[in-house]
Amino acid sequence: MADTDLAAQIKTALARVEIPGGGDLATYAGLSEIIVTPGAIAFAIAVATGMKPPSAPLATKRKKPRKPSAALAR
């Protein structure tokens, strides 16, 4: 299979991925060129403002660790 054929198949698969705000990943302007080499396939996706999920990642929602109560500290 030629590299261009495989890149086209990947782009077809990306057309089934919906992006926030509507549309699909294959036609999204933030999708880079799909690069196919004998050992790897690479592409990048630039995330535009407003495309983040509605909730923040868990890492930003963590609370500060609690200090042990005086009863446990004894």
Backbone as a printed PyTorch tensor [residue, N CA C, xyz], in Angstrom:
tensor([[[  0.8500,  -1.1820,   0.0000],
         [  0.0000,   0.0000,   0.0000],
         [  0.8940,   1.2430,   0.0000]],

        [[  0.5940,   2.1610,  -0.8660],
         [  1.3720,   3.4000,  -0.9380],
         [  1.0960,   4.2760,   0.2670]],

        [[  2.1020,   5.0740,   0.6230],
         [  1.9460,   5.9700,   1.7760],
         [  0.7530,   6.9030,   1.6140]],

        [[  0.5100,   7.3760,   0.4180],
         [ -0.6110,   8.2900,   0.1950],
         [ -1.9520,   7.5770,   0.3770]],

        [[ -1.9950,   6.2990,   0.0040],
         [ -3.2330,   5.5300,   0.1990],
         [ -3.5210,   5.3520,   1.6860]],

        [[ -2.4910,   5.0340,   2.4640],
         [ -2.6720,   4.8540,   3.9030],
         [ -3.0600,   6.1780,   4.5620]],

        [[ -2.4260,   7.2670,   4.1600],
         [ -2.7800,   8.5810,   4.7050],
         [ -4.2380,   8.9110,   4.3930]],

        [[ -4.7040,   8.5610,   3.2100],
         [ -6.0980,   8.8110,   2.8270],
         [ -7.0500,   7.9670,   3.6760]],

        [[ -6.6690,   6.7200,   3.9680],
         [ -7.5080,   5.8720,   4.8160],
         [ -7.5820,   6.4280,   6.2420]],

        [[ -6.4760,   6.9510,   6.7270],
         [ -6.4670,   7.5460,   8.0680],
         [ -7.3660,   8.7810,   8.0930]],

        [[ -7.2790,   9.5930,   7.0660],
         [ -8.1220,  10.7900,   7.0050],
         [ -9.6000,  10.4090,   6.9340]],

        [[ -9.9190,   9.3390,   6.2390],
         [-11.3000,   8.8520,   6.1840],
         [-11.7720,   8.4410,   7.5750]],

        [[-10.9030,   7.7760,   8.3220],
         [-11.2500,   7.3770,   9.6970],
         [-11.4230,   8.6100,  10.5820]],

        [[-10.5830,   9.6180,  10.3930],
         [-10.6990,  10.8430,  11.1950],
         [-11.9900,  11.6020,  10.8840]],

        [[-12.5760,  11.3550,   9.7350],
         [-13.8440,  11.9980,   9.3750],
         [-14.9830,  11.5180,  10.2650]],

        [[-14.7980,  10.3680,  10.9220],
         [-15.8280,   9.8500,  11.8230],
         [-15.6660,  10.3740,  13.2500]],

        [[-14.6360,  11.1610,  13.4980],
         [-14.3950,  11.7230,  14.8330],
         [-14.9990,  13.1220,  14.8940]],

        [[-16.0330,  13.2870,  15.7220],
         [-16.6720,  14.5960,  15.8710],
         [-15.8340,  15.4690,  16.7990]],

        [[-15.7780,  16.7480,  16.4920],
         [-15.0320,  17.6810,  17.3300],
         [-16.0050,  18.6230,  18.0370]],

        [[-15.5960,  19.1420,  19.2080],
         [-16.4600,  20.0910,  19.9160],
         [-16.7790,  21.2890,  19.0280]],

        [[-18.0020,  21.7010,  19.0440],
         [-18.4340,  22.8340,  18.2290],
         [-18.9690,  22.4030,  16.8710]],

        [[-18.9150,  21.1130,  16.5890],
         [-19.4330,  20.6150,  15.3200],
         [-18.3420,  20.3480,  14.3120]],

        [[-18.6470,  19.5280,  13.3800],
         [-17.6850,  19.1720,  12.3430],
         [-16.9520,  17.8870,  12.6830]],

        [[-16.0000,  17.5490,  11.8150],
         [-15.2200,  16.3400,  12.0470],
         [-13.7330,  16.6630,  11.9920]],

        [[-12.9380,  15.7350,  12.4780],
         [-11.5100,  15.9660,  12.5880],
         [-10.8140,  16.0130,  11.2360]],

        [[-11.3110,  15.2850,  10.2670],
         [-10.6600,  15.2510,   8.9550],
         [-10.7090,  16.6020,   8.2510]],

        [[-11.7720,  17.3640,   8.4570],
         [-11.9080,  18.6670,   7.7890],
         [-11.5080,  19.8300,   8.6900]],

        [[-11.1040,  19.5300,   9.9160],
         [-10.7150,  20.5720,  10.8680],
         [ -9.4150,  21.2370,  10.4120]],

        [[ -9.3890,  22.5540,  10.3920],
         [ -8.2190,  23.3010,   9.9260],
         [ -6.9920,  23.0810,  10.8100]],

        [[ -7.1820,  22.6460,  12.0370],
         [ -6.0630,  22.4280,  12.9430],
         [ -5.4000,  21.0660,  12.7920]],

        [[ -5.8440,  20.2610,  11.8400],
         [ -5.2240,  18.9670,  11.5890],
         [ -4.0400,  19.1690,  10.6550]],

        [[ -2.8840,  18.6540,  11.0630],
         [ -1.6960,  18.7920,  10.2300],
         [ -1.7170,  17.7800,   9.0840]],

        [[ -0.6890,  17.8170,   8.2920],
         [ -0.4940,  16.8080,   7.2590],
         [ -0.3170,  15.4470,   7.9360]],

        [[ -0.7970,  14.4090,   7.3390],
         [ -0.6180,  13.0540,   7.8550],
         [  0.6460,  12.4980,   7.1980]],

        [[  1.6250,  12.1680,   8.0250],
         [  2.9150,  11.6920,   7.5280],
         [  3.0080,  10.1850,   7.7900]],

        [[  3.2770,   9.4330,   6.7360],
         [  3.4090,   7.9820,   6.8400],
         [  4.8280,   7.5990,   6.4380]],

        [[  5.5120,   6.8860,   7.3390],
         [  6.8430,   6.3600,   7.0480],
         [  6.7870,   4.8520,   7.2730]],

        [[  7.8190,   4.1240,   6.8950],
         [  7.7910,   2.6770,   7.1120],
         [  7.6260,   2.2720,   8.5840]],

        [[  8.0550,   3.1210,   9.5140],
         [  7.9780,   2.7540,  10.9260],
         [  7.0140,   3.5550,  11.7670]],

        [[  6.3340,   4.5400,  11.1840],
         [  5.4620,   5.3870,  12.0130],
         [  4.4500,   6.1410,  11.1630]],

        [[  3.4110,   6.5680,  11.8480],
         [  2.4050,   7.4560,  11.2640],
         [  2.3020,   8.6330,  12.2180]],

        [[  2.3070,   9.8440,  11.6890],
         [  2.2610,  11.0100,  12.5640],
         [  1.3310,  12.0740,  12.0000]],

        [[  0.6490,  12.7420,  12.9270],
         [ -0.1140,  13.9440,  12.5990],
         [ -0.3080,  14.6940,  13.8960]],

        [[ -0.6120,  15.9630,  13.7740],
         [ -0.8230,  16.7970,  14.9510],
         [ -2.1870,  17.4520,  14.8590]],

        [[ -2.7420,  17.7640,  16.0310],
         [ -4.0290,  18.4380,  16.0970],
         [ -3.8530,  19.6760,  16.9650]],

        [[ -4.0790,  20.8310,  16.3980],
         [ -4.0190,  22.0780,  17.1590],
         [ -5.3870,  22.3170,  17.7850]],

        [[ -5.3910,  22.5840,  19.0780],
         [ -6.6560,  22.7960,  19.7840],
         [ -6.9520,  24.2890,  19.8270]],

        [[ -8.0780,  24.6620,  19.2670],
         [ -8.4850,  26.0630,  19.2230],
         [ -9.1840,  26.4590,  20.5170]],

        [[ -9.2260,  27.7430,  20.7960],
         [ -9.9360,  28.2500,  21.9560],
         [-11.3880,  27.8130,  21.8860]],

        [[-11.9050,  27.3510,  23.0070],
         [-13.2880,  26.9140,  23.0540],
         [-13.4800,  25.4380,  22.7530]],

        [[-12.4030,  24.7380,  22.4140],
         [-12.5320,  23.3200,  22.1000],
         [-12.2780,  22.4240,  23.3050]],

        [[-11.8850,  23.0150,  24.4180],
         [-11.6300,  22.2060,  25.6040],
         [-12.9440,  21.6490,  26.1200]],

        [[-12.8800,  20.4810,  26.7530],
         [-14.1170,  19.9180,  27.3060],
         [-14.6920,  20.8410,  28.3690]],

        [[-15.9920,  20.7390,  28.6430],
         [-16.6280,  21.6470,  29.5870],
         [-16.0820,  21.5690,  31.0060]],

        [[-15.5170,  20.4420,  31.3910],
         [-14.9610,  20.3520,  32.7390],
         [-13.4470,  20.3680,  32.6670]],

        [[-12.8300,  20.9040,  33.6970],
         [-11.3750,  20.9790,  33.7450],
         [-10.8070,  19.5980,  34.0390]],

        [[ -9.5630,  19.3650,  33.6680],
         [ -8.9440,  18.0770,  33.9780],
         [ -8.9010,  17.8300,  35.4830]],

        [[ -8.8730,  16.5800,  35.8640],
         [ -8.8620,  16.2360,  37.2830],
         [ -7.6960,  16.8720,  38.0190]],

        [[ -6.5740,  17.0050,  37.3730],
         [ -5.4030,  17.5610,  38.0460],
         [ -5.6600,  18.9830,  38.5440]],

        [[ -6.4910,  19.7420,  37.8440],
         [ -6.7550,  21.1150,  38.2770],
         [ -7.8700,  21.1810,  39.3110]],

        [[ -8.6030,  20.0840,  39.4820],
         [ -9.7050,  20.0760,  40.4410],
         [ -9.2970,  19.5310,  41.8090]],

        [[ -8.0850,  19.0140,  41.9240],
         [ -7.6670,  18.4220,  43.1910],
         [ -7.6510,  19.4570,  44.2930]],

        [[ -8.0550,  19.0170,  45.4430],
         [ -8.0060,  19.8880,  46.6040],
         [ -6.6550,  19.7220,  47.2630]],

        [[ -6.2780,  20.7070,  48.0510],
         [ -5.0260,  20.6000,  48.7950],
         [ -5.1590,  19.4510,  49.7800]],

        [[ -4.0630,  18.7360,  50.0390],
         [ -4.1540,  17.6400,  50.9760],
         [ -4.5670,  18.1270,  52.3680]],

        [[ -5.3710,  17.3380,  53.0040],
         [ -5.8230,  17.6920,  54.3550],
         [ -4.7210,  17.4250,  55.3620]],

        [[ -4.6820,  18.2520,  56.3610],
         [ -3.7480,  18.0040,  57.4660],
         [ -4.4140,  17.0000,  58.3920]],

        [[ -3.6020,  16.1040,  58.9790],
         [ -4.2050,  15.1340,  59.8930],
         [ -4.8280,  15.8450,  61.0930]],

        [[ -5.9190,  15.3090,  61.5530],
         [ -6.5610,  15.9150,  62.7180],
         [ -5.6770,  15.7130,  63.9440]],

        [[ -5.9010,  16.5080,  64.9650],
         [ -5.1060,  16.4200,  66.1830],
         [ -5.2280,  15.0340,  66.8210]],

        [[ -6.3880,  14.4130,  66.7060],
         [ -6.5890,  13.0850,  67.2890],
         [ -5.7240,  12.0450,  66.5830]],

        [[ -5.5480,  12.1730,  65.2790],
         [ -4.7430,  11.2100,  64.5420],
         [ -3.2490,  11.4680,  64.7000]],

        [[ -2.8850,  12.6990,  64.9950],
         [ -1.4880,  13.0690,  65.0930],
         [ -0.8360,  12.5240,  66.3680]],

        [[ -1.6350,  12.0870,  67.3470],
         [ -1.0580,  11.6080,  68.6140],
         [ -0.4180,  10.2910,  68.4930]]])
